Amino acid sequence: MAHPVRDVSSILALARSKRAASNAAWIVLLLAVFHFLWVNYQKYADLGGPAYLLFVTRREWLWAHLAGGTLTVLLGPFQFLSQVRMSYPAIHRWTGRTYLLAMLVGAVGAAGLIATTPAGPGIQVAFAATELAWLFTALMGFTAIRNRKPQVHRRWMIRNYIVTFVFVAFRAALLVPGVMTLGPPSVMIPALLWISWVVPLLAYEWWAGRQDRSTGRVTKAARA
């Protein structure tokens, strides 16, 4: 017969190891974010360079998207630090408001770029769907916290940041050697964009389901 105390101890030890792995993952994520921002700074810093000249007639939309998106992708990871959230709730709230405001600015810029892009409809649809997912997950997270449902809020904001991280994941996917030779840009760009946020969202839903089942086992063992 299983010993309840041992069961709880082993489950709690597993939870601690998962927490350590999660912290390590956030560190890797931050490093990826800073690398992405540095590469893009170099890309658009030269106002006479080919990257910027592609958007010169739409530069207002570009700068709105870059400014809002940069602030959003930087602030996101700090919103998930439990120490800050629990010890400094006011900072967490105001950082969250700044995050959402920056996201809206970035989304307005993205909408302008999507509406004015000379790319084909496949690319437009992929980017528009990404933006809708970005806005929808943020709305659900905002609604949850307004209804005083912090756990639901946290889940939705994790989903939102997964979509936010598409900035980084999509650009990284484009750099994979040989990937853009698998098909024409009109096919590969939207395909990689969809993959960059749909696959991570599905992986998160699988992980969240496992977390819920683990929590249920801890509760059941503690009551035994």
Secondary structure, 3 states (H helix, E strand, C coil): CCCHHHHHHHHHHHHHHHHHHHHHHHHHHHHHHHHHHHHHHHHHHCCCCHHHHCCHHHHHHHHHHHHHHHHHHHHHHHHCCHHHHHHCHHHHHHHHHHHHHHHHHHHHHHHHHHHHCCCCHHHHHHHHHHHHHHHHHHHHHHHHHHCCCHHHHHHHHHHHHHHHCHHHHHHHHHCCCCHHHCCCHHHHHHHHHHHHHHHHHHHHHHHHHHHHHHHHHHHHHHHC
